[in-house]
Amino acid sequence: MFAGWQLIAVSLLYIAVLFAIAWRGDRHARKHGASRRRPIIYILALAIYCTSWSFYGAVGQAATAGWSFASIYIGPILTFLLFWPVLAKMIRVAKRQNITSIADFIASRYGKAQSLAAFASLVALVGTLPYIALQLKAVSTSFAVLTDATDITRTPLFADTAFFVAIVMAAFAILFGTRHTDATEHHEGLIHAVAFESLVKLLAFLVLGAYVTWGMFGGLGDLLGRADSQLELQRQLADQDFGRSFWAQTLLAMLAIFCLPRQFHVAVVENTHPDDASNARWLFPLYLVAFAFFILPIAAAGLAMFPDGSVEPDTFVLALPMAAGNQWLTLFTYIGGFSAATGMVIVATVAVSIMISNEIVIPLLFRLRWLDARPRDYGRLVLQVRRITICVILALAYGFYHLIGEFSSLASIGMLSFAAAGQFAPAILGGLYWKRGNRLGVIVGMNAGFAIWPIAC
């Protein structure tokens, strides 16, 4: 176990490193333009797809539902390998029209309809809140596991880990996501920090997987052989029929890689050169394969080590090195999970704040005549609106975290957001490939999908 102050100190030190990386990235971009390491930074930034769901929840999903965890990796791999022309065309169109968000992209394909952009922004906001809440839950749970705290959802406000994480993430998003107004909405420092976090979480997961497999057990054969004697895992793997549910989740994951607001922002808006995307077509799937490689072994190890169900499967990632008495690896694993959660929170909040401010708040201020239409530099106002929006988004996500925190698994919350983001797919694909598509059809379709979204999930 760790003392609370130890984890807080390590977390703050890590956040300070992220601030330094982001500051240096912004400074380098202002002086010298894009970094020579841009291609690898772009690929690592795309790995923001791997959140705490991938780091913690996928192991829990493997332990309780067998191979179903694989759907969230197979989906984006199929998209990148088989449907790359769709992503490439999205990037070309976005660069040609100076697109700043997924809502802006959809509206631009249907006559720049403001009502459509506003509605898409609201869908993005509502769909993103559960995902941010998931990250807050993951960080709070990991903190509680390492400090032996209990009942985290009833913790007083000023002793709540999730509350302070939300505050720090708001500060980070404001500092590096709203420093200036830019028609391209490029945030070099932010992307550098996110890329670093993607590297940290992958290394942490691989080191943990190798340690569990060869340090705690005698290799993959020994581990899976022991796990085979565990009736729960044996039943889950044997009963997996890869039926409609599995392929429905795979389809949602295929769409999520370009429909989630944060993924669209990193893959499309932050893209600075077509070659970066071409390289990502082959290298990003390799990242996902590497991340997924040890999920089943870690789940098997957790079931073998804790057969009585005393440990939540979502926390196997932390419980295993703790059980082995390896404090340094436990701490590194915690930082990996922290990276997976905070990277998503920062970029998702920035991406949604751009939509809400550009497509709802600023147009509303003009309509209410609080602003006039005469040519004027509204840059400062736009930044202020975005900063307020970031704070509101994280406050809402924090409230959502307390609403569902103790009732849902990480995987179920993540799939809820995947389903919400999937509402954008028909509008995006129709706008790219169907010239007869119209604004009314898109609005009706998105309204219908959004209406049944909570029920269907």
Secondary structure, 3 states (H helix, E strand, C coil): CCCHHHHHHHHHHHHHHHHHHHHHHHHHHHHHCCCCCHHHHHHHHHHHHCCHHHHHHHHHHHHHHHHHHHHHHHHHHHHHHHCHHHHHHHHHHHHHHCCCCHHHHHHHCCCCCHHHHHHHHHHHHHHHHHHHHHHHHHHHHHHHHHHCCCCHHHCCHHHCHHHHHHHHHHHHHHHHHCCCCCCCCCCHHHHHHHHHHHHHHHHHHHHHHHHHHHHHCCCHHHHHHHHHCCHHHHHHHHHCCCCHHHHHHHHHHHHHHHHCHHHHHHHHHCCCCHHHHHHHHHHHHHHHHHHHCCHHHHHHHHHHHCCCCCCCHHHHHHHHHHHCCCHHHHHHHHHHHHHHHHHHHHHHHHHHHHHHHHHHHHHHHHHCCCCCCCCCCCHHHHHHHHHHHHHHHHHHHHHHHHHHCCCCCHHHHHHHHHHHHHHHHHHHHHHHHCCCCCHHHHHHHHHHHHHHHHHHC
